[in-house]
């Protein structure tokens, strides 16, 4: 296994550990066990807990961009003839993916984000990780004609995060079924209409 593959394996195991056990459960030993690696492997690559958390931020950003790349491969790159309804359907499918298959990743992301509010030394890694998603959102919204794509991207990301948080960790989340793509699409249409308005 190459060095990048080993680092990704450890980062993925750390993300899974945070999702299942919270930050209290994030130890080098727990990640070694989750990754199926010999004791000491995680601390070899990430000497401190802060370094391990920083690796989680960067890996989460990579995985989010990979999700968007898959979305673009399936739906085509943004262009001048981009249809807003088609984008809404595709983004609804992406949200559904994050609420189902990617659920644990989102839970870990929220928990790790909160940690950075208490530990300023982690803030730079979190902010760097978040820039990639916002940049991709700004490109999409520019293709849809947003007058201020960066501002629109900030709003879209914030609303998306709010929806994900509410459905995964909000007070009524445990008693509610995950919305399907058909239920999510009108919500996304409203979000797009709001961020694209002059």
C-alpha positions as a printed Julia matrix, in Angstrom:
198×3 Matrix{Float64}:
   0.0    0.0     0.0
   1.42   3.39   -1.01
   1.91   6.25    1.45
  -1.08   8.27    0.11
  -3.29   5.16    0.23
  -2.25   4.46    3.84
  -2.94   8.07    4.84
  -6.38   7.93    3.18
  -7.15   4.63    4.91
  -6.25   6.14    8.29
  -8.2    9.34    7.59
 -11.26   7.33    6.51
 -11.03   5.2     9.65
 -10.73   8.34   11.78
 -13.83   9.82   10.14
 -15.76   6.6    10.78
 -14.56   6.59   14.38
 -15.78  10.14   14.94
 -19.13   9.3    13.34
 -19.66   6.27   15.58
 -17.97   7.28   18.85
 -17.71  11.07   18.73
 -14.53  13.02   19.34
 -14.04  11.37   22.72
 -13.58   8.1    20.89
 -10.99   9.49   18.48
  -7.72   8.02   19.65
  -4.75   6.77   17.67
  -5.34   3.27   19.01
  -9.04   3.31   18.05
  -8.16   4.41   14.52
  -5.49   1.69   14.22
  -8.16  -0.86   15.18
 -10.8    0.59   12.83
  -8.31   0.65    9.94
  -7.09  -2.89   10.67
  -3.52  -1.65   11.06
  -0.81  -2.57   13.59
  -0.69  -0.51   16.78
   1.27   2.69   16.29
   0.45   3.08   12.58
  -1.8    6.1    13.01
   0.65   7.92   15.28
   3.42   7.28   12.74
   1.51   9.24   10.09
  -0.27  11.72   12.36
   1.8   12.35   15.49
  -0.78  14.39   17.37
  -4.54  14.29   17.76
  -4.7   17.74   16.16
  -2.84  16.43   13.1
  -5.31  13.54   12.89
  -8.27  15.93   13.08
  -6.68  18.12   10.39
  -6.31  15.04    8.18
 -10.03  14.37    8.68
 -10.92  17.88    7.5
  -8.83  17.52    4.35
 -10.1   14.02    3.59
 -13.73  15.11    4.05
 -13.12  17.93    1.58
 -11.55  15.5    -0.93
 -14.52  13.16   -0.63
 -17.01  16.01   -1.07
 -15.22  17.2    -4.22
 -15.18  13.59   -5.47
 -18.96  13.46   -4.97
 -19.33  16.66   -7.01
 -16.99  15.27   -9.69
 -19.22  12.18   -9.96
 -22.26  14.45  -10.18
 -20.67  16.42  -13.03
 -19.67  13.21  -14.82
 -23.29  12.03  -14.67
 -24.94  15.36  -15.49
 -22.36  17.16  -17.6
 -20.18  20.13  -16.77
 -21.92  23.45  -16.14
 -22.35  25.38  -19.36
 -24.35  28.24  -20.85
 -27.36  26.0   -21.57
 -27.55  24.59  -18.05
 -31.15  23.93  -17.03
 -32.04  25.08  -13.5
 -34.56  22.27  -12.97
 -32.02  19.65  -14.03
 -29.51  21.14  -11.6
 -32.11  21.07   -8.81
 -32.82  17.39   -9.48
 -29.12  16.57   -9.53
 -28.38  18.52   -6.34
 -31.35  16.82   -4.67
 -29.81  13.47   -5.6
 -26.5   14.61   -4.11
 -28.22  15.68   -0.89
 -30.01  12.34   -0.74
 -26.66  10.59   -1.13
 -25.26  12.59    1.8
 -28.32  11.79    3.93
 -28.09   8.05    3.25
 -24.84   6.52    1.96
 -22.78   9.49    3.15
 -24.63   9.92    6.46
 -21.72   9.01    8.74
 -19.39  11.28    6.85
 -21.73  14.22    7.39
 -22.13  13.47   11.1
 -18.36  13.35   11.5
 -18.02  16.62    9.57
 -20.43  18.42   11.9
 -18.7   17.09   15.0
 -15.25  17.98   13.67
 -16.41  21.46   12.65
 -17.63  22.17   16.17
 -14.25  21.14   17.55
 -12.57  23.9    15.51
 -14.73  26.52   17.24
 -13.15  25.5    20.54
  -9.6   24.98   19.28
  -8.31  27.86   17.15
  -5.27  25.85   16.01
  -7.65  23.66   13.97
  -9.47  26.55   12.31
  -7.04  26.98    9.38
  -7.4   23.33    8.31
 -11.19  23.54    8.52
 -11.32  26.75    6.49
  -8.96  25.37    3.84
 -11.12  22.27    3.54
 -14.29  24.32    3.15
 -12.95  26.49    0.35
 -13.0   23.68   -2.22
 -16.75  23.04   -1.87
 -17.57  26.76   -1.94
 -15.42  27.26   -5.02
 -17.22  24.47   -6.88
 -20.62  25.85   -5.82
 -19.61  29.32   -7.03
 -18.67  27.9   -10.45
 -22.0   26.13  -10.77
 -23.96  29.22   -9.73
 -21.98  31.43  -12.12
 -22.95  29.05  -14.93
 -26.58  29.45  -13.83
 -26.27  33.24  -14.06
 -25.79  34.25  -10.42
 -24.88  37.96  -10.33
 -22.55  37.4    -7.34
 -21.5   33.73   -7.47
 -19.28  33.74   -4.37
 -22.01  35.25   -2.17
 -24.58  32.89   -3.68
 -22.27  29.93   -3.0
 -21.91  30.94    0.65
 -25.69  30.97    1.01
 -26.23  27.7    -0.85
 -23.58  25.91    1.23
 -25.03  27.33    4.46
 -28.58  26.24    3.54
 -27.37  22.83    2.44
 -25.48  22.37    5.7
 -28.55  23.48    7.64
 -30.76  20.99    5.85
 -28.25  18.16    6.37
 -27.82  19.0    10.04
 -31.57  19.23   10.64
 -32.26  15.88    8.97
 -29.31  14.04   10.54
 -28.92  15.55   14.01
 -31.77  18.01   14.61
 -34.36  17.42   17.31
 -36.9   15.59   15.09
 -34.29  13.71   13.02
 -34.67  10.37   14.82
 -38.43  10.2    14.19
 -38.39  11.33   10.55
 -37.76   9.29    7.45
 -35.03  10.49    5.13
 -36.65  12.52    2.35
 -36.34  11.01   -1.11
 -35.07  12.86   -4.16
 -38.59  13.87   -5.21
 -39.15  15.53   -1.83
 -35.75  17.24   -1.84
 -35.96  18.63   -5.4
 -38.57  21.36   -4.68
 -36.55  22.46   -1.63
 -33.43  22.74   -3.78
 -35.39  24.65   -6.44
 -36.41  27.2    -3.82
 -32.83  27.49   -2.57
 -31.54  27.99   -6.11
 -34.2   30.6    -6.89
 -33.26  32.52   -3.76
 -29.51  32.52   -4.32
 -29.85  33.34   -8.03
 -32.13  36.33   -7.52
 -30.46  39.71   -8.14
